[in-house]
Amino acid sequence: MDKREIVIAEYLTGGITYRRLGEKHGIDFRTINSWVMKYKGKERNRHSKIVVKKPTTEAVPADVVQLQKELSAALLHAKLLNAIIDIAEKELKIDIRKKSGTKR
């Protein structure tokens, strides 16, 4: 592993700031930020906007396509259930969802 990979791994696993890593390794914190962003698949352009690299349009395996369809259906199902609960709470005037911090 080269120094760049070590610093990126330490940032991603250690819960340490860019500045502290920079002080520890003698590297400018902005450089470390740039390395981490590139590693995560994001790059900064000249105008300081983060640009996310889009996946290429290569052929996707059939099982991935199937999983994407199932995820889409599950998300739609969850939205439908939430809408039903909202309507029931409004019409029946009772709280159906458990509220956080309630006493037992």
C-alpha positions, 0 to 999 in steps of 0.5 A, a space after each residue: 500500500 502506498 501512503 495515499 491508500 494508507 491515509 484514505 483507509 485511516 480516514 474511512 475507518 478511524 473517524 479522524 478529520 482531514 486536518 488531523 490526518 494532514 498534521 499526522 502525515 505532513 500532508 495538506 488536508 485539502 489533498 487528503 480530501 481530494 484523495 478521499 473524494 476520488 476514492 469514493 467516486 466523486 471529483 471536484 471540478 474547478 468551480 468547487 461543485 462535487 461531480 458524481 461519476 455516472 456508471 457506464 452503460 455496460 451490460 448489467 447482469 440479469 440478476 442485478 436487473 431482477 434485484 433492481 426491479 424487486 427493490 423498486 417494487 419494495 419501495 413502492 410497496 413501502 410508500 403505499 403502506 405509509 399512505 394507507 397509515 396516513 389516511 387511516 390516522 387522519 380518518 380514524 383520528 388515532 395514532 397508529 405509528 409508534 412515537 419515539 420516546 413513549 413511556 412503557 
